[in-house]
């Protein structure tokens, strides 16, 4: 129930963000100056940027998805291994996040029939498109942590 509420909230935030971007673009497009903020060209670029970031955050946003992908990239492919590495995630949330990652083409669930039945998750090649994003976020996180330490 709780993860459904989060999904609903995330969807509503996406809808509101897109509506705000659309409204902003409509208001600004009424301007006539070109090449400066407040122009049609500028607002279209802004709208495009807002929309693409909104779409990306909808797919990989949240507290857990990138952490799950990073854990899997380091060889943790079974449910319990992923849960152990991603500190603080509940089994219920992990299950939900894995389903969403599978739905969006980042991972695939492999069930091996036999005794005992084993379930593993594997990264698909599409997940490699996030390498630059993860690298940039990691670098920014390190710099931010150092900045905060210096300010204390």
Chimera marker file (.cmm) of the C-alpha trace (Angstrom):
<marker_set name="trace">
<marker id="1" x="0.000" y="0.000" z="0.000" r="1" g="1" b="0" radius="0.5"/>
<marker id="2" x="2.770" y="2.398" z="0.957" r="1" g="1" b="0" radius="0.5"/>
<marker id="3" x="4.779" y="1.878" z="-2.254" r="1" g="1" b="0" radius="0.5"/>
<marker id="4" x="1.582" y="2.395" z="-4.257" r="1" g="1" b="0" radius="0.5"/>
<marker id="5" x="1.182" y="5.746" z="-2.479" r="1" g="1" b="0" radius="0.5"/>
<marker id="6" x="4.749" y="6.680" z="-3.391" r="1" g="1" b="0" radius="0.5"/>
<marker id="7" x="4.168" y="5.651" z="-6.996" r="1" g="1" b="0" radius="0.5"/>
<marker id="8" x="0.997" y="7.727" z="-7.099" r="1" g="1" b="0" radius="0.5"/>
<marker id="9" x="2.829" y="10.669" z="-5.555" r="1" g="1" b="0" radius="0.5"/>
<marker id="10" x="5.713" y="10.315" z="-8.034" r="1" g="1" b="0" radius="0.5"/>
<marker id="11" x="3.274" y="10.179" z="-10.933" r="1" g="1" b="0" radius="0.5"/>
<marker id="12" x="1.391" y="13.226" z="-9.644" r="1" g="1" b="0" radius="0.5"/>
<marker id="13" x="4.665" y="15.130" z="-9.264" r="1" g="1" b="0" radius="0.5"/>
<marker id="14" x="5.576" y="14.240" z="-12.832" r="1" g="1" b="0" radius="0.5"/>
<marker id="15" x="2.199" y="15.458" z="-14.102" r="1" g="1" b="0" radius="0.5"/>
<marker id="16" x="2.462" y="18.707" z="-12.130" r="1" g="1" b="0" radius="0.5"/>
<marker id="17" x="6.042" y="19.293" z="-13.323" r="1" g="1" b="0" radius="0.5"/>
<marker id="18" x="5.030" y="18.808" z="-16.945" r="1" g="1" b="0" radius="0.5"/>
<marker id="19" x="2.017" y="21.098" z="-16.528" r="1" g="1" b="0" radius="0.5"/>
<marker id="20" x="4.194" y="23.784" z="-14.958" r="1" g="1" b="0" radius="0.5"/>
<marker id="21" x="6.701" y="23.456" z="-17.790" r="1" g="1" b="0" radius="0.5"/>
<marker id="22" x="3.910" y="23.675" z="-20.368" r="1" g="1" b="0" radius="0.5"/>
<marker id="23" x="2.351" y="26.706" z="-18.671" r="1" g="1" b="0" radius="0.5"/>
<marker id="24" x="5.729" y="28.411" z="-18.323" r="1" g="1" b="0" radius="0.5"/>
<marker id="25" x="6.477" y="27.806" z="-21.994" r="1" g="1" b="0" radius="0.5"/>
<marker id="26" x="3.082" y="29.168" z="-23.068" r="1" g="1" b="0" radius="0.5"/>
<marker id="27" x="3.466" y="32.341" z="-21.017" r="1" g="1" b="0" radius="0.5"/>
<marker id="28" x="7.017" y="33.005" z="-22.161" r="1" g="1" b="0" radius="0.5"/>
<marker id="29" x="6.291" y="32.181" z="-25.817" r="1" g="1" b="0" radius="0.5"/>
<marker id="30" x="4.013" y="35.207" z="-25.943" r="1" g="1" b="0" radius="0.5"/>
<marker id="31" x="7.123" y="37.422" z="-25.806" r="1" g="1" b="0" radius="0.5"/>
<marker id="32" x="8.529" y="38.764" z="-29.078" r="1" g="1" b="0" radius="0.5"/>
<marker id="33" x="12.258" y="39.355" z="-28.403" r="1" g="1" b="0" radius="0.5"/>
<marker id="34" x="14.507" y="36.634" z="-29.840" r="1" g="1" b="0" radius="0.5"/>
<marker id="35" x="17.685" y="35.072" z="-28.431" r="1" g="1" b="0" radius="0.5"/>
<marker id="36" x="17.223" y="36.242" z="-24.843" r="1" g="1" b="0" radius="0.5"/>
<marker id="37" x="15.402" y="34.866" z="-21.821" r="1" g="1" b="0" radius="0.5"/>
<marker id="38" x="11.703" y="35.400" z="-22.242" r="1" g="1" b="0" radius="0.5"/>
<marker id="39" x="11.708" y="34.579" z="-25.937" r="1" g="1" b="0" radius="0.5"/>
<marker id="40" x="9.986" y="31.756" z="-27.745" r="1" g="1" b="0" radius="0.5"/>
<marker id="41" x="13.323" y="30.104" z="-28.630" r="1" g="1" b="0" radius="0.5"/>
<marker id="42" x="14.607" y="30.336" z="-25.057" r="1" g="1" b="0" radius="0.5"/>
<marker id="43" x="11.369" y="29.018" z="-23.573" r="1" g="1" b="0" radius="0.5"/>
<marker id="44" x="11.281" y="26.071" z="-25.963" r="1" g="1" b="0" radius="0.5"/>
<marker id="45" x="14.800" y="25.109" z="-24.856" r="1" g="1" b="0" radius="0.5"/>
<marker id="46" x="13.772" y="25.468" z="-21.220" r="1" g="1" b="0" radius="0.5"/>
<marker id="47" x="10.615" y="23.435" z="-21.783" r="1" g="1" b="0" radius="0.5"/>
<marker id="48" x="12.590" y="20.714" z="-23.560" r="1" g="1" b="0" radius="0.5"/>
<marker id="49" x="15.137" y="20.597" z="-20.724" r="1" g="1" b="0" radius="0.5"/>
<marker id="50" x="12.455" y="20.481" z="-18.025" r="1" g="1" b="0" radius="0.5"/>
<marker id="51" x="10.553" y="17.749" z="-19.844" r="1" g="1" b="0" radius="0.5"/>
<marker id="52" x="13.587" y="15.555" z="-20.437" r="1" g="1" b="0" radius="0.5"/>
<marker id="53" x="14.827" y="15.894" z="-16.843" r="1" g="1" b="0" radius="0.5"/>
<marker id="54" x="11.327" y="15.177" z="-15.580" r="1" g="1" b="0" radius="0.5"/>
<marker id="55" x="11.129" y="12.036" z="-17.718" r="1" g="1" b="0" radius="0.5"/>
<marker id="56" x="14.553" y="10.850" z="-16.530" r="1" g="1" b="0" radius="0.5"/>
<marker id="57" x="13.716" y="11.441" z="-12.876" r="1" g="1" b="0" radius="0.5"/>
<marker id="58" x="10.456" y="9.568" z="-13.280" r="1" g="1" b="0" radius="0.5"/>
<marker id="59" x="12.330" y="6.496" z="-14.543" r="1" g="1" b="0" radius="0.5"/>
<marker id="60" x="15.453" y="6.494" z="-12.332" r="1" g="1" b="0" radius="0.5"/>
<marker id="61" x="14.530" y="8.937" z="-9.589" r="1" g="1" b="0" radius="0.5"/>
<marker id="62" x="13.944" y="8.122" z="-5.997" r="1" g="1" b="0" radius="0.5"/>
<marker id="63" x="16.148" y="6.870" z="-3.256" r="1" g="1" b="0" radius="0.5"/>
<marker id="64" x="16.821" y="3.329" z="-4.447" r="1" g="1" b="0" radius="0.5"/>
<marker id="65" x="16.900" y="2.694" z="-8.205" r="1" g="1" b="0" radius="0.5"/>
<marker id="66" x="20.433" y="3.888" z="-8.956" r="1" g="1" b="0" radius="0.5"/>
<marker id="67" x="21.734" y="2.243" z="-5.794" r="1" g="1" b="0" radius="0.5"/>
<marker id="68" x="20.208" y="-1.068" z="-6.917" r="1" g="1" b="0" radius="0.5"/>
<marker id="69" x="21.774" y="-0.728" z="-10.368" r="1" g="1" b="0" radius="0.5"/>
<marker id="70" x="25.174" y="0.106" z="-8.843" r="1" g="1" b="0" radius="0.5"/>
<marker id="71" x="24.932" y="-2.909" z="-6.523" r="1" g="1" b="0" radius="0.5"/>
<marker id="72" x="24.048" y="-5.173" z="-9.436" r="1" g="1" b="0" radius="0.5"/>
<marker id="73" x="26.916" y="-3.777" z="-11.514" r="1" g="1" b="0" radius="0.5"/>
<marker id="74" x="29.234" y="-4.903" z="-8.704" r="1" g="1" b="0" radius="0.5"/>
<marker id="75" x="28.025" y="-8.498" z="-8.995" r="1" g="1" b="0" radius="0.5"/>
<marker id="76" x="25.097" y="-8.647" z="-6.589" r="1" g="1" b="0" radius="0.5"/>
<marker id="77" x="22.423" y="-10.369" z="-8.646" r="1" g="1" b="0" radius="0.5"/>
<marker id="78" x="20.266" y="-12.217" z="-6.143" r="1" g="1" b="0" radius="0.5"/>
<marker id="79" x="17.522" y="-10.539" z="-4.170" r="1" g="1" b="0" radius="0.5"/>
<marker id="80" x="19.143" y="-11.072" z="-0.761" r="1" g="1" b="0" radius="0.5"/>
<marker id="81" x="22.553" y="-9.916" z="-2.021" r="1" g="1" b="0" radius="0.5"/>
<marker id="82" x="21.066" y="-6.704" z="-3.373" r="1" g="1" b="0" radius="0.5"/>
<marker id="83" x="19.108" y="-6.111" z="-0.165" r="1" g="1" b="0" radius="0.5"/>
<marker id="84" x="22.238" y="-6.668" z="1.931" r="1" g="1" b="0" radius="0.5"/>
<marker id="85" x="24.274" y="-4.184" z="-0.130" r="1" g="1" b="0" radius="0.5"/>
<marker id="86" x="21.606" y="-1.482" z="-0.405" r="1" g="1" b="0" radius="0.5"/>
<marker id="87" x="21.413" y="-0.628" z="3.265" r="1" g="1" b="0" radius="0.5"/>
<marker id="88" x="18.004" y="0.313" z="4.597" r="1" g="1" b="0" radius="0.5"/>
<marker id="89" x="15.807" y="-0.964" z="1.769" r="1" g="1" b="0" radius="0.5"/>
<marker id="90" x="12.952" y="-3.237" z="2.799" r="1" g="1" b="0" radius="0.5"/>
<marker id="91" x="12.143" y="-6.426" z="0.916" r="1" g="1" b="0" radius="0.5"/>
<marker id="92" x="8.824" y="-4.977" z="-0.180" r="1" g="1" b="0" radius="0.5"/>
<marker id="93" x="10.372" y="-1.802" z="-1.596" r="1" g="1" b="0" radius="0.5"/>
<marker id="94" x="13.200" y="-3.740" z="-3.257" r="1" g="1" b="0" radius="0.5"/>
<marker id="95" x="10.684" y="-6.029" z="-4.934" r="1" g="1" b="0" radius="0.5"/>
<marker id="96" x="8.735" y="-3.041" z="-6.233" r="1" g="1" b="0" radius="0.5"/>
<marker id="97" x="11.858" y="-1.233" z="-7.458" r="1" g="1" b="0" radius="0.5"/>
<marker id="98" x="13.137" y="-4.349" z="-9.237" r="1" g="1" b="0" radius="0.5"/>
<marker id="99" x="9.793" y="-4.690" z="-11.026" r="1" g="1" b="0" radius="0.5"/>
<marker id="100" x="9.971" y="-1.051" z="-12.158" r="1" g="1" b="0" radius="0.5"/>
<marker id="101" x="13.572" y="-1.428" z="-13.333" r="1" g="1" b="0" radius="0.5"/>
<marker id="102" x="12.548" y="-4.532" z="-15.274" r="1" g="1" b="0" radius="0.5"/>
<marker id="103" x="9.549" y="-2.733" z="-16.768" r="1" g="1" b="0" radius="0.5"/>
<marker id="104" x="11.826" y="0.107" z="-17.955" r="1" g="1" b="0" radius="0.5"/>
<marker id="105" x="14.328" y="-2.247" z="-19.600" r="1" g="1" b="0" radius="0.5"/>
<marker id="106" x="17.264" y="-1.904" z="-17.193" r="1" g="1" b="0" radius="0.5"/>
<marker id="107" x="17.205" y="-5.450" z="-15.783" r="1" g="1" b="0" radius="0.5"/>
<marker id="108" x="15.764" y="-8.886" z="-16.486" r="1" g="1" b="0" radius="0.5"/>
<marker id="109" x="14.582" y="-11.476" z="-13.969" r="1" g="1" b="0" radius="0.5"/>
<marker id="110" x="15.965" y="-14.987" z="-14.574" r="1" g="1" b="0" radius="0.5"/>
<marker id="111" x="14.238" y="-17.932" z="-12.889" r="1" g="1" b="0" radius="0.5"/>
<marker id="112" x="16.158" y="-21.220" z="-12.909" r="1" g="1" b="0" radius="0.5"/>
<marker id="113" x="13.922" y="-24.245" z="-12.523" r="1" g="1" b="0" radius="0.5"/>
<marker id="114" x="15.440" y="-26.907" z="-10.386" r="1" g="1" b="0" radius="0.5"/>
<marker id="115" x="15.837" y="-27.623" z="-6.751" r="1" g="1" b="0" radius="0.5"/>
<marker id="116" x="15.968" y="-25.170" z="-5.211" r="1" g="1" b="0" radius="0.5"/>
<marker id="117" x="14.484" y="-22.648" z="-7.635" r="1" g="1" b="0" radius="0.5"/>
<marker id="118" x="16.889" y="-19.729" z="-8.008" r="1" g="1" b="0" radius="0.5"/>
<marker id="119" x="16.019" y="-16.217" z="-9.054" r="1" g="1" b="0" radius="0.5"/>
<marker id="120" x="18.653" y="-13.810" z="-10.288" r="1" g="1" b="0" radius="0.5"/>
<marker id="121" x="18.436" y="-10.360" z="-11.763" r="1" g="1" b="0" radius="0.5"/>
<marker id="122" x="20.753" y="-9.332" z="-14.571" r="1" g="1" b="0" radius="0.5"/>
<marker id="123" x="21.544" y="-5.911" z="-15.930" r="1" g="1" b="0" radius="0.5"/>
<marker id="124" x="20.622" y="-5.394" z="-19.554" r="1" g="1" b="0" radius="0.5"/>
<marker id="125" x="22.864" y="-3.416" z="-21.928" r="1" g="1" b="0" radius="0.5"/>
<marker id="126" x="20.485" y="-0.446" z="-21.624" r="1" g="1" b="0" radius="0.5"/>
<marker id="127" x="21.581" y="-0.006" z="-17.993" r="1" g="1" b="0" radius="0.5"/>
<marker id="128" x="25.059" y="0.899" z="-19.270" r="1" g="1" b="0" radius="0.5"/>
<marker id="129" x="23.597" y="4.165" z="-20.575" r="1" g="1" b="0" radius="0.5"/>
<marker id="130" x="23.523" y="5.295" z="-16.937" r="1" g="1" b="0" radius="0.5"/>
<marker id="131" x="27.297" y="4.996" z="-16.405" r="1" g="1" b="0" radius="0.5"/>
<marker id="132" x="27.975" y="8.672" z="-17.108" r="1" g="1" b="0" radius="0.5"/>
<marker id="133" x="25.032" y="9.721" z="-14.934" r="1" g="1" b="0" radius="0.5"/>
<marker id="134" x="26.213" y="7.574" z="-12.021" r="1" g="1" b="0" radius="0.5"/>
<marker id="135" x="29.800" y="8.801" z="-12.447" r="1" g="1" b="0" radius="0.5"/>
<marker id="136" x="28.721" y="12.444" z="-12.493" r="1" g="1" b="0" radius="0.5"/>
<marker id="137" x="26.471" y="11.977" z="-9.447" r="1" g="1" b="0" radius="0.5"/>
<marker id="138" x="29.240" y="10.181" z="-7.584" r="1" g="1" b="0" radius="0.5"/>
<marker id="139" x="31.760" y="12.944" z="-8.315" r="1" g="1" b="0" radius="0.5"/>
<marker id="140" x="29.266" y="15.620" z="-7.320" r="1" g="1" b="0" radius="0.5"/>
<marker id="141" x="28.439" y="13.718" z="-4.117" r="1" g="1" b="0" radius="0.5"/>
<marker id="142" x="32.123" y="13.540" z="-3.164" r="1" g="1" b="0" radius="0.5"/>
<marker id="143" x="32.619" y="17.256" z="-3.852" r="1" g="1" b="0" radius="0.5"/>
<marker id="144" x="29.465" y="18.167" z="-1.940" r="1" g="1" b="0" radius="0.5"/>
<marker id="145" x="30.471" y="16.087" z="1.086" r="1" g="1" b="0" radius="0.5"/>
<marker id="146" x="33.923" y="17.742" z="1.110" r="1" g="1" b="0" radius="0.5"/>
<marker id="147" x="32.330" y="21.188" z="0.847" r="1" g="1" b="0" radius="0.5"/>
<marker id="148" x="30.035" y="20.473" z="3.794" r="1" g="1" b="0" radius="0.5"/>
<marker id="149" x="32.952" y="19.139" z="5.878" r="1" g="1" b="0" radius="0.5"/>
<marker id="150" x="34.994" y="22.297" z="5.184" r="1" g="1" b="0" radius="0.5"/>
<marker id="151" x="32.106" y="24.552" z="6.162" r="1" g="1" b="0" radius="0.5"/>
<marker id="152" x="31.701" y="22.906" z="9.570" r="1" g="1" b="0" radius="0.5"/>
<link id1="1" id2="2" r="1" g="1" b="0" radius="0.2"/>
<link id1="2" id2="3" r="1" g="1" b="0" radius="0.2"/>
<link id1="3" id2="4" r="1" g="1" b="0" radius="0.2"/>
<link id1="4" id2="5" r="1" g="1" b="0" radius="0.2"/>
<link id1="5" id2="6" r="1" g="1" b="0" radius="0.2"/>
<link id1="6" id2="7" r="1" g="1" b="0" radius="0.2"/>
<link id1="7" id2="8" r="1" g="1" b="0" radius="0.2"/>
<link id1="8" id2="9" r="1" g="1" b="0" radius="0.2"/>
<link id1="9" id2="10" r="1" g="1" b="0" radius="0.2"/>
<link id1="10" id2="11" r="1" g="1" b="0" radius="0.2"/>
<link id1="11" id2="12" r="1" g="1" b="0" radius="0.2"/>
<link id1="12" id2="13" r="1" g="1" b="0" radius="0.2"/>
<link id1="13" id2="14" r="1" g="1" b="0" radius="0.2"/>
<link id1="14" id2="15" r="1" g="1" b="0" radius="0.2"/>
<link id1="15" id2="16" r="1" g="1" b="0" radius="0.2"/>
<link id1="16" id2="17" r="1" g="1" b="0" radius="0.2"/>
<link id1="17" id2="18" r="1" g="1" b="0" radius="0.2"/>
<link id1="18" id2="19" r="1" g="1" b="0" radius="0.2"/>
<link id1="19" id2="20" r="1" g="1" b="0" radius="0.2"/>
<link id1="20" id2="21" r="1" g="1" b="0" radius="0.2"/>
<link id1="21" id2="22" r="1" g="1" b="0" radius="0.2"/>
<link id1="22" id2="23" r="1" g="1" b="0" radius="0.2"/>
<link id1="23" id2="24" r="1" g="1" b="0" radius="0.2"/>
<link id1="24" id2="25" r="1" g="1" b="0" radius="0.2"/>
<link id1="25" id2="26" r="1" g="1" b="0" radius="0.2"/>
<link id1="26" id2="27" r="1" g="1" b="0" radius="0.2"/>
<link id1="27" id2="28" r="1" g="1" b="0" radius="0.2"/>
<link id1="28" id2="29" r="1" g="1" b="0" radius="0.2"/>
<link id1="29" id2="30" r="1" g="1" b="0" radius="0.2"/>
<link id1="30" id2="31" r="1" g="1" b="0" radius="0.2"/>
<link id1="31" id2="32" r="1" g="1" b="0" radius="0.2"/>
<link id1="32" id2="33" r="1" g="1" b="0" radius="0.2"/>
<link id1="33" id2="34" r="1" g="1" b="0" radius="0.2"/>
<link id1="34" id2="35" r="1" g="1" b="0" radius="0.2"/>
<link id1="35" id2="36" r="1" g="1" b="0" radius="0.2"/>
<link id1="36" id2="37" r="1" g="1" b="0" radius="0.2"/>
<link id1="37" id2="38" r="1" g="1" b="0" radius="0.2"/>
<link id1="38" id2="39" r="1" g="1" b="0" radius="0.2"/>
<link id1="39" id2="40" r="1" g="1" b="0" radius="0.2"/>
<link id1="40" id2="41" r="1" g="1" b="0" radius="0.2"/>
<link id1="41" id2="42" r="1" g="1" b="0" radius="0.2"/>
<link id1="42" id2="43" r="1" g="1" b="0" radius="0.2"/>
<link id1="43" id2="44" r="1" g="1" b="0" radius="0.2"/>
<link id1="44" id2="45" r="1" g="1" b="0" radius="0.2"/>
<link id1="45" id2="46" r="1" g="1" b="0" radius="0.2"/>
<link id1="46" id2="47" r="1" g="1" b="0" radius="0.2"/>
<link id1="47" id2="48" r="1" g="1" b="0" radius="0.2"/>
<link id1="48" id2="49" r="1" g="1" b="0" radius="0.2"/>
<link id1="49" id2="50" r="1" g="1" b="0" radius="0.2"/>
<link id1="50" id2="51" r="1" g="1" b="0" radius="0.2"/>
<link id1="51" id2="52" r="1" g="1" b="0" radius="0.2"/>
<link id1="52" id2="53" r="1" g="1" b="0" radius="0.2"/>
<link id1="53" id2="54" r="1" g="1" b="0" radius="0.2"/>
<link id1="54" id2="55" r="1" g="1" b="0" radius="0.2"/>
<link id1="55" id2="56" r="1" g="1" b="0" radius="0.2"/>
<link id1="56" id2="57" r="1" g="1" b="0" radius="0.2"/>
<link id1="57" id2="58" r="1" g="1" b="0" radius="0.2"/>
<link id1="58" id2="59" r="1" g="1" b="0" radius="0.2"/>
<link id1="59" id2="60" r="1" g="1" b="0" radius="0.2"/>
<link id1="60" id2="61" r="1" g="1" b="0" radius="0.2"/>
<link id1="61" id2="62" r="1" g="1" b="0" radius="0.2"/>
<link id1="62" id2="63" r="1" g="1" b="0" radius="0.2"/>
<link id1="63" id2="64" r="1" g="1" b="0" radius="0.2"/>
<link id1="64" id2="65" r="1" g="1" b="0" radius="0.2"/>
<link id1="65" id2="66" r="1" g="1" b="0" radius="0.2"/>
<link id1="66" id2="67" r="1" g="1" b="0" radius="0.2"/>
<link id1="67" id2="68" r="1" g="1" b="0" radius="0.2"/>
<link id1="68" id2="69" r="1" g="1" b="0" radius="0.2"/>
<link id1="69" id2="70" r="1" g="1" b="0" radius="0.2"/>
<link id1="70" id2="71" r="1" g="1" b="0" radius="0.2"/>
<link id1="71" id2="72" r="1" g="1" b="0" radius="0.2"/>
<link id1="72" id2="73" r="1" g="1" b="0" radius="0.2"/>
<link id1="73" id2="74" r="1" g="1" b="0" radius="0.2"/>
<link id1="74" id2="75" r="1" g="1" b="0" radius="0.2"/>
<link id1="75" id2="76" r="1" g="1" b="0" radius="0.2"/>
<link id1="76" id2="77" r="1" g="1" b="0" radius="0.2"/>
<link id1="77" id2="78" r="1" g="1" b="0" radius="0.2"/>
<link id1="78" id2="79" r="1" g="1" b="0" radius="0.2"/>
<link id1="79" id2="80" r="1" g="1" b="0" radius="0.2"/>
<link id1="80" id2="81" r="1" g="1" b="0" radius="0.2"/>
<link id1="81" id2="82" r="1" g="1" b="0" radius="0.2"/>
<link id1="82" id2="83" r="1" g="1" b="0" radius="0.2"/>
<link id1="83" id2="84" r="1" g="1" b="0" radius="0.2"/>
<link id1="84" id2="85" r="1" g="1" b="0" radius="0.2"/>
<link id1="85" id2="86" r="1" g="1" b="0" radius="0.2"/>
<link id1="86" id2="87" r="1" g="1" b="0" radius="0.2"/>
<link id1="87" id2="88" r="1" g="1" b="0" radius="0.2"/>
<link id1="88" id2="89" r="1" g="1" b="0" radius="0.2"/>
<link id1="89" id2="90" r="1" g="1" b="0" radius="0.2"/>
<link id1="90" id2="91" r="1" g="1" b="0" radius="0.2"/>
<link id1="91" id2="92" r="1" g="1" b="0" radius="0.2"/>
<link id1="92" id2="93" r="1" g="1" b="0" radius="0.2"/>
<link id1="93" id2="94" r="1" g="1" b="0" radius="0.2"/>
<link id1="94" id2="95" r="1" g="1" b="0" radius="0.2"/>
<link id1="95" id2="96" r="1" g="1" b="0" radius="0.2"/>
<link id1="96" id2="97" r="1" g="1" b="0" radius="0.2"/>
<link id1="97" id2="98" r="1" g="1" b="0" radius="0.2"/>
<link id1="98" id2="99" r="1" g="1" b="0" radius="0.2"/>
<link id1="99" id2="100" r="1" g="1" b="0" radius="0.2"/>
<link id1="100" id2="101" r="1" g="1" b="0" radius="0.2"/>
<link id1="101" id2="102" r="1" g="1" b="0" radius="0.2"/>
<link id1="102" id2="103" r="1" g="1" b="0" radius="0.2"/>
<link id1="103" id2="104" r="1" g="1" b="0" radius="0.2"/>
<link id1="104" id2="105" r="1" g="1" b="0" radius="0.2"/>
<link id1="105" id2="106" r="1" g="1" b="0" radius="0.2"/>
<link id1="106" id2="107" r="1" g="1" b="0" radius="0.2"/>
<link id1="107" id2="108" r="1" g="1" b="0" radius="0.2"/>
<link id1="108" id2="109" r="1" g="1" b="0" radius="0.2"/>
<link id1="109" id2="110" r="1" g="1" b="0" radius="0.2"/>
<link id1="110" id2="111" r="1" g="1" b="0" radius="0.2"/>
<link id1="111" id2="112" r="1" g="1" b="0" radius="0.2"/>
<link id1="112" id2="113" r="1" g="1" b="0" radius="0.2"/>
<link id1="113" id2="114" r="1" g="1" b="0" radius="0.2"/>
<link id1="114" id2="115" r="1" g="1" b="0" radius="0.2"/>
<link id1="115" id2="116" r="1" g="1" b="0" radius="0.2"/>
<link id1="116" id2="117" r="1" g="1" b="0" radius="0.2"/>
<link id1="117" id2="118" r="1" g="1" b="0" radius="0.2"/>
<link id1="118" id2="119" r="1" g="1" b="0" radius="0.2"/>
<link id1="119" id2="120" r="1" g="1" b="0" radius="0.2"/>
<link id1="120" id2="121" r="1" g="1" b="0" radius="0.2"/>
<link id1="121" id2="122" r="1" g="1" b="0" radius="0.2"/>
<link id1="122" id2="123" r="1" g="1" b="0" radius="0.2"/>
<link id1="123" id2="124" r="1" g="1" b="0" radius="0.2"/>
<link id1="124" id2="125" r="1" g="1" b="0" radius="0.2"/>
<link id1="125" id2="126" r="1" g="1" b="0" radius="0.2"/>
<link id1="126" id2="127" r="1" g="1" b="0" radius="0.2"/>
<link id1="127" id2="128" r="1" g="1" b="0" radius="0.2"/>
<link id1="128" id2="129" r="1" g="1" b="0" radius="0.2"/>
<link id1="129" id2="130" r="1" g="1" b="0" radius="0.2"/>
<link id1="130" id2="131" r="1" g="1" b="0" radius="0.2"/>
<link id1="131" id2="132" r="1" g="1" b="0" radius="0.2"/>
<link id1="132" id2="133" r="1" g="1" b="0" radius="0.2"/>
<link id1="133" id2="134" r="1" g="1" b="0" radius="0.2"/>
<link id1="134" id2="135" r="1" g="1" b="0" radius="0.2"/>
<link id1="135" id2="136" r="1" g="1" b="0" radius="0.2"/>
<link id1="136" id2="137" r="1" g="1" b="0" radius="0.2"/>
<link id1="137" id2="138" r="1" g="1" b="0" radius="0.2"/>
<link id1="138" id2="139" r="1" g="1" b="0" radius="0.2"/>
<link id1="139" id2="140" r="1" g="1" b="0" radius="0.2"/>
<link id1="140" id2="141" r="1" g="1" b="0" radius="0.2"/>
<link id1="141" id2="142" r="1" g="1" b="0" radius="0.2"/>
<link id1="142" id2="143" r="1" g="1" b="0" radius="0.2"/>
<link id1="143" id2="144" r="1" g="1" b="0" radius="0.2"/>
<link id1="144" id2="145" r="1" g="1" b="0" radius="0.2"/>
<link id1="145" id2="146" r="1" g="1" b="0" radius="0.2"/>
<link id1="146" id2="147" r="1" g="1" b="0" radius="0.2"/>
<link id1="147" id2="148" r="1" g="1" b="0" radius="0.2"/>
<link id1="148" id2="149" r="1" g="1" b="0" radius="0.2"/>
<link id1="149" id2="150" r="1" g="1" b="0" radius="0.2"/>
<link id1="150" id2="151" r="1" g="1" b="0" radius="0.2"/>
<link id1="151" id2="152" r="1" g="1" b="0" radius="0.2"/>
</marker_set>
